[in-house]
Amino acid sequence: MITRQVFFIIFAIAVLSGCVNTPPSDNTPIPTTTPVQTTNLTETVSPTVTQTAIINVTSNESDIIPNSEYEVYSSVILSRNYSPSVNKIVIYQLTNYQTWYNNDSFQNFKNYPLKNDSMLVGDFKNKNAKAYKLDNKFLIPQTVIIISEKELNELNAKDWSAFHEKYPNSSGVIQISRVGFNSNQTQAILYFDYHYDMLWGEGYLIFLTKDEGKWIVKEQVSLWVS
């Protein structure tokens, strides 16, 4: 946590010097039969406090994220409706760990009373009690790049320009949580955020349902913006 805070402070200095990139459009959902509802509870914050706390991550078999969660991840990324010019999706190596959501967050979905679904919310909370390493099992057309904390620190030691120079036409950096499911895995919830530059990012809780075998984003709650 301390390491990531240090380099984001360095980013702030770079931004104040005028190093700002213009990100591609990435937050217009793909049209679905039921339009995605967005609840805006955003708070303008510094990205330095949005990063995951880094803890010990083991490689036990029980810590492997199942394919069912990668199906949800892939559906969420596809729903971002990235511009055709975005051909790289850069994803932070560790899942987000207990940041920016609390018990009150689950009460803010207008159309889906998640606070009453103890199985869904409980599964989400249990899985996100620690960080997990992600594998490249994403089912999306773009090239997926899993970036480690070490590489991200090195690239951003000066400012975000080093990142964009190495990964042009990318999504910025995405970070995701583990996925919580209901008992029959027809509903899912996860945390998703992205950073494209020091002062360009946003974090959400996202709710999906499985309709005819496909995961569809139904509603999202914006938790912070920078």
Secondary structure, DSSP 8 states (H G I E B T S, - for coil): -HHHHHHHHHHHHHHHTT--------------SS--EEEE---B--GGGSS---------GGGS--HHHHHHHHHHHHHT---TT--EEEEESB---S-S--GGGGG--SSS-GGG-HHHHHHHHHHTTS--B--S----SSEEEEE-HHHHHHHTSS-HHHHHHHSTTEEEEEEE---EE-TTSSEEEEEEEEEEETTEEEEEEEEEEEETTEEEEEEEEEEEE-
